[in-house]
């Protein structure tokens, strides 16, 4: 590790990311609680199992190829300066490389991999809520791998990498992933929903949408508060905790060791603590007003507020963050119901609005509010600008989100693999387990009667 200061820095960084990963695990716990609470009783087990199996499926695929994509794809490929895949940079991320396992000479790769892996779980879990109560488990798991270990990590390489082509050419800036995780997941979910169709009974004969309220509003509240807590850890995981000036160029930070954002621009945990809590507060207050005190949308609005402000929350003033978050919560609520009425899209938990629409709005606002600010500390990179952020939003929500979600869903539908049969949907996705359980009870009762 070199001298004692280097060793101490390495151990601190290792522990820092390990702690953020543990915090981010609460996001997945929150999604599980939240989705089960939002689903109807006859679908609880299916909803829970669908989300739980995201963990092993994405973890394994992310180990084998997802992590490699992040380091190999920052150039597009073939977009920036005619460069293609960066095989050299990705040489430590192949599953057989020494860094991808027990290796006392490397303390960072595993915890850094895990932080990005938890981002992958989050992207898939966002989609899970939108499509619940009518999608086949196998179809969802295929879609989860597509977004978790392929689509989102490509967009991370393009726009959430210090050397990404979108950062260099477009001035794309998305410090805490308004677009990189949330807009792409919202777009991906929307692409699936267009093909999947609404739940039975969601729309009346005249097309009027019916409200299907959460089964357990108290667990919805608990689930969302767990997501808030994990999201706070997510903010910390989007930073590099301490880095020497030599790594990013002495002219950038002088002689001072510092924390940086994902683009290696100096920042502090203090700054993002202000902005995270002010974003949450702005979202909650406006969502309470616009929804007329509806608990589900008030709590969801807090999340939408954080997501809207996240693109620029490394540079916003806390009061800016609060107002931006409030606008995002208002827009997400209004857009959800407008799209539902106009296009008959049944998003069971408002995930497309809270994550997708709020994420896109956050990118567009960032382009205007931070116009002219450096997208990166490196010279020669494009500055943040509205056009670059608009193009970035289209890439995130549309090209890497909606399009692959729609295409894979169409393929699965053509193969008869996407949606459960109508009978199963009416009786409940858990009916097979319930029948087996009842059969076991009947056997016990029959055996007891035989002994009498």
N, C-alpha and C positions, 0 to 999 in steps of 0.2 A: 504493500500500500504506500510505500514511500515514507515520509516523515510522520511524526505523531499528529500534526495538524491535519494532514491528508487522511490519516486513519480515523481520526475523530470525526471528520466531515463525512467520510464514507459510512461509518456506523450510524451517525445521526440521520443521514439521508435514508439509509435502509430502514431504520425504525420509523421515521416519519411516514414513508409510503406504506409500511405495514399497518400503522395506525389508521391512515386514511382508507385503506382497503377494508379494514374492520368496520369503520363507520359507514362506508358505502354498501356494505352487506345489508345494512338496515334499509336501504332503498328497496332491495329485493324482498326483504321481509315485509316492508310496507306495502309493496305491490301485491303480494300474496294475500295479506289481510284485507286490503282495500278491495281487490277484485272479488274475493269470496263474499265480502259484505255487500258488494254491489250486485252480485248475481242472485238469482232466485234459488230457493232451498233445493230444488230438484237438480241443480247443476253444480253444487258446491264442490264435490269431490273432483269432478272433471276440471273445473276452473282451477282448483289448487294444483292438481297433478300437471295440467298443461303448463303452468308457470314454473313449477318445481323442476321439471325436466329440462328447462332451459339451461339450468346450471351445468349438468354434465355434458350436454350436447354441444353447447357453445364453448365450454372450457376445453374440451378435447379438440374441436376443430380450430379454435383460436390458437391452441398450442401448435398444431401441425402446420397451419398456413396463415392464420389471421395476423399474428405478430410479425411474420415475415413481410406481409403486404405493407405494413406501416412504414418500414424502412426502405422497401424496394420501389414504392410508387410515388415519391414526392414530385417527380417530373411529369407525371401525367398518366401514363408514359407518353413519350414522343411529343410533348407539348412545349416544354421549356427548353429553349436553346438546342432543340433537336436531340436532347438526351432521352434515353430510354429507361429501362429498369435499372435501379442502382443496386446491382448485385453485391458490390463491395460493402456498402453500408448495411446491407441485410445479412451479411455473412455470419453474424452472431445470433440471428433469430431463427435459424433453421432448427428443426426438432432434434437433429443429431449434433448440433454444435455444443461445445463444452459449457457455454454460458446458460444453456437451456436445461440445467440440472444441478446436481450437487457439485459445487465448485467453490472452494474456499478462496479462490483468487478473485471472485466476482460476487459482490454483495448486493448489487443494484438491479440486475436484469430481472430477477424473479419477482421482486416487489413492484417494479415498474410495469412489467408484463401483467401482473395481477390488477394493478390500477386500471389499465386499459381494458382488461378482461371484464371488470365490473361495469365499465362504461358499455361494453357489448351486451351484458345482461340487461342493463337498463334500456337500451334501444329495443331489445326484443320484448321486454315487459311492457313498454309503452304500447306496442302493437297488440299485445295480448288482451288488454282491457277492451280495446275498441272492437275486437272481433268475437268476444266471448259469447257463449250460449248457443252458437250454431256452427262453429268450425270444427272439423275433425282434428283430433290431437296430432295425428301424424302430419297432416297438412301444415298445422301451425309450427310444428318442430322443424320442418323443412324451411319454412319461411323465416323462422327465428335464426337458423344457421346462415341463411342468405344475408339477412341484415346484420346479424351480430358478428359474423366472421368474414364477411366479404364487403357488402355495400358501405357500411358506416366506417370501416377501417380504411377503405379507399378514400372516402371524403376526409378522414382525419389526416391521411398522408398528403392530400392536396391542400387542405386549408387549416390544419391544426398541427403543423409541423414547421419548425423554424425555417426549413428550407423548401417548403411547399410552393409549387408554382402559382397557386392562387394568391398567396401572400406576396410573392415577388411581383407578379404581373398585374394583379387586380387591386392590390391594397386590401385584401380580405383580412378582416380582424374579427375574431370570435373567441375571446379569451376563455369564457366559461360555457361555451358550446350551445348558444341559442340555436345555431344552425347545424353544427357538426353532429350533434346527437339528437336534439329535439326536433328540428325541422325535418331532418331526413326520416326520423321514426314516424312523425306525423304524416308526411307524404307517403311513406311506405304503407302505413295503415290505411290511408285513404284509397290507395291503389287496390288494396285487397278488398275493401268494403264495396267499391264499385262493382266488383265481380261477385262477391259473396252474397250481397243482398241483405235486406233487413230481417230481423227476427220475426217470426210469425206473430201477428197481432200488433206489431209496432205501429202500423198505419191502418186507419179505418178505411172503409170502402171508398170514401170520397178523398182519400189521400191525407187526411188530417193526422198528424203524428200523435200517438198516445204516450203519456209519460209512464215509464216503468221504473218506479222508485227503487232505491237500494233496499235490499232485504234487511240490513242491519246498519242504521245510520251511525251508531256508536262505534262500530268497528271500522266504518268508513273514515270516521274522524281519527281513530287511532292509526289506521294505515297511512293516512296522509301526513300525520305528524311524524311518523317514522320516516316517511319519504323526505319531509323537510330536514330532519336530522341528518339523514344520509346525504342529502344534497349539500348540506354545509360541509360535510367531509369531502364530497365531490369537488367543491370549490378549492379546498386545500390541496387535493390531489392534482388539480390542474396547474399547480405551481411547482417549481423546482425549489426546494427549501433553502439551499445554500450553494453558491457556486463561486468559484474564484474568477477574478477579472481576466485572467489569462485565457480562460476557456472561451469567452465571448468577445475578447478584445479589450485591452486596457483602456482604450479611448472611450468605451461605452460607460463604464462604471468607475473609472479611476482605479484607486488601490483598494476599494472597499469590497469585501465579500458580501453578497446580497442574495436575497430570494428573487426569483424571476417568474414570469408567467410562462405559458407553453411556448411562446415565441422568443424566450430568453431576454425579455425586457424587464428591468427591475420593478419589483412590486413588494408589497408587504401583506402579511396576514391581517394586520390591523385594518388596512384599507378595504380588503374584501369582507371583513366582518361588518364594518359600517354598511357597506353596500348590500350585502346579503340581507341583513335584517331590515334595512329601509325598503328594499325591493319586496320582501315578504309582506311588510306592513302596508305598502301602497297597494299591492295586489289584493290583500284581504279587505281593506277598507272600501275600495271601489267595487269589488265583487259583491260585497254585502249590500251596497246601495243598488247596483244595477240588477241584482237578482232578487231584490226586495226581501233580503234576509234568508234566502234559501240556503240551508246549511251545506248541502252538497256543493253548490256552485261557489259559495263563499270560500270554503276550504280549497276547492280546486282553483279558484281565482288567485289565492296566495301563491300557488305553484306557478300559475301562468304569469304572474307578475315577476317572479324570480327569473323565469325563462326569458321573458321579454328583455329584461335588463342585462342578462348574462353576457351578451356579446361584448359590451363595453364596460362591464363593471370593474375592470382594472383601472379605468381612466375616468369614469363618471364621478361627479360629486354626489354624496349621499342623497341630497335633495333631488338632483336630476334622476337618480336611480328610482326614487320613490314615485315621481310623476310618470316616468317611462313605464314602470311596472303597473301603475294604475291604469294607464291607457291600454296596455297589453291585456290586462284582465277584462276590461270593458269590451275591447274588440273581440277577444276570444269568445266571450259569452254571446255577443250579438251574432258573430259569424257562425257559431255552432247551430243556433236555432234557424238562422236564415238558410244555411246549406241543408239542414234537415228538412225544412219545409219545401224548399225549391227543388232539390235533387233527390229527395227520399233516401238520404244516406243515414243509416242507423249506426251511429257511433255510441256504443253502449255506455261509455263513461266520459265522453267528451274528450278523448285522448287526442284526436286530430286537432281540435281547437286549442286545448291547453298546451300541447307540445308543438304541433305543426304550425298553426296560424300564429300563435304567440312567438314561436321561434323565428318565423319569417319576418314578422313585424319588428322584432328585436334587431334583426340584421339591417333592415331598411332604416330604422331610427338611428342605429349606430353609424351608418354611412353619412347621415346628415349631422348628427351631434358631434362626431369626431372628425369631420371633414378636414383634411390637411394634416392630421396627426400621423406620425410614423406608424406603419403597420408592424414594424420590426425595428430593433435597434441597429440593424445592419444598413450600411449605405447602399444606395442603388435600388432599394425596394420601393415599390409604388406606395404612396401615402393612402390612408383611408379615404374613401370617396363614395358618393351615393351610387354611381354606376357600377363600380366594382362590387359593392355589397349587393346590389340588385342581381347582378350576374351570379354572384355567389349563392344568393337565396334560391335562384332558379335551379342551379346545379344541385344544391342540397335537397330542396323539397321535391323538385321535379325529376331531374336526370338520375340522381342516385337514390331518390326516395320513391316517388309515385311510380315511375316507369318500371323498375325491377319488381316492385310489389305487385303491380298490375299484370306484368308478363308472367311471373311465376304463378300467380293466382289463376290466370287464364289456363295455363298448362295443367295445373292441378284439377281445375274444373273439367277440362276436356277429358281427363283421365278418370273422372268420377271420384276424385279423392278429396275435394275441397270441403263440401258441406255435408253435414249429417242428414240422414233421411228425415222426412217430415214426422213420421211416427215417433222417432227417437226424440226429436225436438219437443213434441207435444208432451210426451211422457216424462221427459227429463233425461239429461245425459248420464245421470247416475243410475238409471233404471236397471241396468244389467247387474251392477253391484248390489242394488237393493233387492233384486230378485234372488240373487245368490244368498244374500243374508237371510231373506225370508225362508228360502228352502232349507237352510241350516236350522233355523228355528223350528220349522215344521218337522224335521227329522228328530229333533230333540223331544218335541212334544209327543210324536208318535212312539218313540222309544219309551218315554215315561208311561204312556197309556198301556203299552205292552207289558210293563212290569206290574201294573196294578191288578 
